[in-house]
Amino acid sequence: MKTIFEKSNNVDGITLTDMPCNIDFLDSSILRSEKVGLPQLGELEVLRHYKELSDKNFCIEKGFYPLGSCTMKYNPKVNELLASLDGFANLHPFSTDEDSQGALELMYKLQEALKVLTGMDGVTLQPAAGAHGELTGMMIIKAYFESIGENRKKVIIPDSAHGTNPASAKICDFDIVQIASNEKGQVDIEALKAVLDKDVAAIMLTNPNTLGIYEENVLEISKLMHDNGSLLYYDGANFNAIMGYTNPKLMGFDVVHLNLHKTFATPHGGGGPGAGPVCVVEKLKDFLPSPVIGYDGDRYFRNYDIKNSIGAVKGFYGNFGVLVKAYAYILMMGKNLKEASENAVLNANYLKEKLKKAYDLPYDVPCMHEFVLSGDRQKQFGVSTLNIAKSLMDENTHPPTVYFPLIVHEAIMIEPTESETRQKLDEFVDVMLKIAKEAETNPEKLISAPHTTPVKRVDETQAARHPDLKFTE
Ligand SMILES: *Cc1c(COP(=O)(O)O)cnc(C)c1O
């Protein structure tokens, strides 16, 4: 496909009859004397160009998208309609509280809903993503220890954690202590005890963890940490698995971030920006970024009066459009949020049981919303997990997350989400079984996949090390 620059045919896309504004007052030295060099095409040609480009993309509206840990669930279109309402979409961020009562009310009520769901006492909606929420949470933990005159340096993180966890803690100048998982794929309590001392500020845990396994000993872990004067951080990106059943507060956590763009059905990845609100227990409320949204029984307002605030972590008040969509989703689902988790878990277990005949399943236990297969069996025939992932693209299916978590060889991490039908799940099973069979009978086909996509096999190393993103004629 040609770029829009190559397609340029010097037809003016628009006709300017009069100069739209008077530029006489500008010094001629700063005025452009040559043409800008923008592509010139008629409106219809421009539309066709971008339609063709978008047709090459894969999206949830096109096919199954079981990208583990990313929760690529269906995003109800009514959310988009609500987020585009004039009063939301065109509200100026500098508007006064008086002029923004509707938007502030929505944010306040979203804060309240997230408190109920997490069991926590205070919320900031500012962070723009999960990793940004982690950073905010770790800054809060750091500020808390400073306020009580303790200079704890260490943060414990299990080896199954998302890579953003150690990165966020490190940015806050903590030293990372990694602990191994046990044979059940859970935190090894003895390994935890062995590294626990008065220099430990916190542990960062994902529950269910990234193997899709629920940490059965979470209460024992929280007691150990709290007895040591340490705090517990909950990576809530996997909240999809437990909504309405339990919450981080009941498990003993002090700080949690949620991924609105995963659990609460607001599109992400190529589909839009995210939001990673952070919720905290009572004693950490004073450290939240300012402002938080308050309500005095009469009007909603931005509350800057937060005693030990770590300061703002995002321009204005977070990605507001995402907040509107998440709030709409919560209201629309109501008590059925619990059923969403139920079906997410059911769908994952259904796929796991169907696929474990053909693929290795290193942790053969009931899973939560996702599970991790290993491509080791197929590797004997020369077919790697990468080849399996590429082959799925030929079957109108987005590949699962691969080679993560790092503790599983040739990992294939599958998360179907609750929004898929039994029929779709069965189609996916058929495709995966077909690929497993082909690994034995026709490995060459898989090794050279994908065959039907607009872009075929790319050189992964070159693409990562020397990306060539610039068009030059
Ligand atoms: C997605 C994810 C994150 C990071 O969230 P972003 O919004 O991508 O920054 C962190 N932890 C886990 C377990 C995740 O799945």
The ligand as an ORCA input file, in Angstrom:
! r2SCAN-3c Opt
* xyz 0 1
  C      -1.854     -4.183     31.929
  C      -1.177     -4.469     33.199
  C      -0.410     -3.485     33.850
  C      -0.095     -2.132     33.247
  O      -1.209     -1.405     32.832
  P      -1.046     -0.284     31.687
  O      -2.366      0.390     31.641
  O      -0.708     -1.036     30.435
  O       0.060      0.630     32.095
  C       0.133     -3.791     35.090
  N      -0.045     -4.994     35.639
  C      -0.752     -5.985     35.037
  C      -0.931     -7.310     35.724
  C      -1.336     -5.754     33.791
  O      -2.034     -6.708     33.186
*
